[in-house]
């Protein structure tokens, strides 16, 4: 008897999961035949897989699939706190400038304003001057700016002599100078663009 497998046969797997490896059942699918003619050939097949392992494997795959499909949280608790910080920053608009000031009642200078906002919103105390604050946290590029990051400028012929809080959409809030009040500025204005020194992100692990 010729045990070779004709090219016109279709291989269909069958299982004997108790005592035997996977056997392969061969059924003819020749055009013109009304039905299938069963035949069985002894050919190498896949290794035996215990019946109990199959449901376990399927369960693991389904679990992994469910995890990968789970939606990501759009905001973390830290992001919520930074959003609150930005809202509080904007709410201080029109507070008058006062040299050395760091309170909403008494007024702010630029570094006092930033320190007050971070202490009030996150419980983080920052150094007293803008230059010292520029050494805290991590330097970031303009493209990496997120609301709550700090932006620094040269407004007194010295690098990092001024600081404000980025609030998104290319804007920052700061306490400018004597006779003026806390307000929002566009970073793309020529005055600010030409005096830009960089940005820092305060480590949120300090919260």
C-alpha positions in Angstrom: 0.0 0.0 0.0 1.3 3.4 -1.0 1.3 5.7 2.2 2.3 8.9 0.4 -0.2 11.7 0.7 -1.7 12.8 -2.7 -1.7 16.5 -3.5 -5.5 16.5 -3.8 -6.1 15.6 -0.1 -6.9 18.1 2.6 -5.4 17.6 6.0 -7.8 17.9 8.9 -6.6 17.6 12.5 -8.3 15.2 14.9 -7.7 14.8 18.6 -7.3 11.8 20.9 -6.4 13.8 24.0 -6.3 10.8 26.4 -3.7 8.4 25.2 -2.3 9.4 21.9 -0.5 12.3 20.1 -2.3 14.4 17.6 -3.4 12.2 14.7 -4.1 13.7 11.3 -7.2 12.6 9.5 -7.1 12.8 5.7 -10.3 13.5 3.7 -10.5 13.6 0.0 -11.8 16.7 -1.7 -11.5 15.7 -5.3 -13.7 17.8 -7.6 -16.6 15.7 -8.7 -16.9 13.6 -5.5 -20.2 14.1 -3.8 -18.9 13.4 -0.3 -15.6 13.0 1.5 -13.8 9.7 1.6 -12.1 9.3 5.0 -8.6 7.8 5.2 -6.0 7.8 8.0 -2.3 8.1 7.4 0.5 7.8 10.0 2.5 11.0 9.6 4.4 13.1 12.1 2.1 15.4 14.0 2.2 18.0 16.7 3.3 17.0 20.2 0.6 15.9 22.7 -0.9 18.7 24.8 -2.6 17.7 28.0 -6.3 18.6 28.0 -6.1 20.8 31.1 -3.3 22.9 29.7 -5.5 24.1 26.8 -8.1 26.0 28.9 -5.3 27.5 31.0 -3.4 28.8 28.0 -6.6 30.3 26.5 -7.3 32.0 29.8 -3.9 33.6 29.9 -4.2 34.8 26.3 -7.7 36.3 27.0 -6.4 38.0 30.1 -3.5 39.6 28.3 -5.8 40.7 25.5 -8.2 42.3 28.0 -5.3 44.2 29.6 -4.0 45.5 26.4 -7.4 46.7 25.4 -8.0 48.5 28.7 -8.4 52.3 28.2 -5.6 54.5 29.5 -6.4 57.0 32.1 -6.3 60.5 30.6 -5.4 62.2 33.8 -3.4 61.0 36.8 -3.7 62.4 40.3 -0.5 64.4 39.7 -2.0 65.9 36.5 -5.1 67.0 38.4 -3.0 68.8 41.0 -1.0 70.6 38.2 -4.3 71.6 36.7 -5.4 73.0 40.0 -2.0 74.9 40.2 -2.7 76.5 36.8 -6.2 77.5 37.8 -4.8 79.1 41.0 -2.1 80.8 39.1 -4.6 82.5 36.7 -6.9 83.4 39.6 -4.1 85.7 41.0 -4.3 88.0 38.0 -4.3 91.7 39.0 -2.5 91.1 42.3 -0.1 94.1 42.6 3.7 93.8 42.3 5.7 94.3 45.5 9.4 93.8 45.7 10.1 90.9 48.1 6.4 90.1 48.4 5.1 86.5 48.4 1.5 86.7 49.5 -1.8 87.3 47.7 -2.7 90.0 50.2 0.6 91.9 50.3 1.6 91.4 46.6 4.4 89.5 44.8 7.6 89.9 43.0 8.3 87.4 40.3 10.0 84.7 42.4 7.7 85.3 45.4 4.7 84.7 43.0 6.1 81.4 41.8 7.0 80.2 45.3 3.5 81.2 46.6 1.7 79.3 43.9 3.8 76.1 44.4 3.5 76.2 48.2 -0.3 76.8 48.0 -1.0 74.2 45.3 1.6 71.5 45.9 3.2 72.2 49.3 6.6 72.8 47.5 8.8 75.6 48.8 11.1 77.1 46.2 14.3 79.2 46.7 13.9 82.9 47.1 15.3 84.3 43.9 14.6 83.4 40.2 18.3 82.5 39.6 18.2 80.0 42.5 14.9 78.6 41.3 16.5 78.1 37.9 18.8 75.4 39.4 15.8 73.4 40.8 14.1 70.6 38.9 14.9 69.4 35.4 15.7 71.6 32.3 13.2 71.1 29.4 12.9 72.4 25.9 10.1 74.7 24.7 8.5 71.7 22.9 8.3 69.9 26.2 6.5 72.6 28.1 3.4 71.6 30.1 1.1 73.7 32.2 2.8 74.4 35.6 6.4 74.4 34.3 8.6 77.4 35.0 9.9 79.7 32.3 12.9 82.1 32.8 13.9 85.4 31.2 16.6 88.0 31.2 14.9 91.2 32.0 17.6 92.9 34.1 20.7 92.3 31.8 21.3 89.1 33.7 20.3 85.5 32.8 17.5 84.0 34.8 16.6 87.4 36.4 12.8 86.8 35.9 10.5 83.8 36.2 6.9 82.9 35.4 4.6 80.0 35.3 3.6 78.4 31.9 -0.2 77.9 31.7 -0.5 76.4 28.2 -1.2 77.7 24.6 2.2 79.5 24.5 1.3 81.7 27.5 2.8 82.3 31.0 1.7 84.2 34.1 4.1 86.4 36.1 4.4 89.4 38.3 6.2 91.9 36.1 7.6 94.9 38.0 6.8 97.9 40.2 3.6 99.6 39.3 2.1 96.6 37.5 0.2 93.5 38.5 0.2 89.8 37.9 -0.8 89.1 34.3 -0.6 86.7 31.3 1.9 87.1 28.5 2.4 85.5 25.1 5.8 83.8 24.9 5.9 84.5 21.2 6.0 88.3 21.7 9.3 89.7 20.4 10.2 91.1 23.9 9.9 87.8 25.6 11.1 85.6 22.8 14.4 87.5 22.6 14.9 87.3 26.4 14.0 83.7 26.9 16.6 81.7 29.0 14.9 78.3 29.3 12.4 76.3 31.3 12.4 73.9 34.2 10.1 71.2 35.4 9.8 71.0 39.2 10.1 67.3 40.3 6.6 66.3 41.3 8.0 63.6 43.5 8.5 66.5 46.0 4.7 66.7 46.4 
